[in-house]
């Protein structure tokens, strides 16, 4: 059951991040989920310890979702920076 909740949260966060970074027309629902899940991983590994906020594994709250969104935005920003260099 937790997996379904994580996929739904990842889809929501990935969709919002793709709208913010203007990459929504380039990706679909599957990539939104991947961006959200990988963004959550990056946020939990790098951003959460810096800010002292728990990860999405602790609880799905507004602060953890915002940190996850920040991780997804950083992931899309890195992708766009690498894609521009090619």
URURVEN-V163289 format. One record per residue. RES is the residue in one small letter. OMEGA is omega in whole degrees, 0 to 359 (NA if undefined). Layout:
res:omega
RES:OMEGA
RES:OMEGA
//
This chain:
res:omega
x:179
x:180
x:179
x:179
x:179
x:178
x:178
x:178
x:178
x:178
x:180
x:181
x:179
x:178
x:180
x:179
x:179
x:175
x:180
x:184
x:178
x:175
x:185
x:181
x:182
x:186
x:180
x:183
x:181
x:178
x:173
x:178
x:180
x:179
x:179
x:181
x:179
x:175
x:176
x:177
x:179
x:180
x:180
x:183
x:187
x:190
x:183
x:178
x:179
x:183
x:181
x:179
x:179
x:180
x:179
x:176
x:179
x:179
x:176
x:180
x:180
x:179
x:180
x:177
x:178
x:176
x:177
x:176
x:177
x:177
x:179
x:178
x:177
x:178
x:179
x:177
x:177
x:179
x:180
x:179
x:179
x:181
x:178
x:182
x:182
x:NA
//
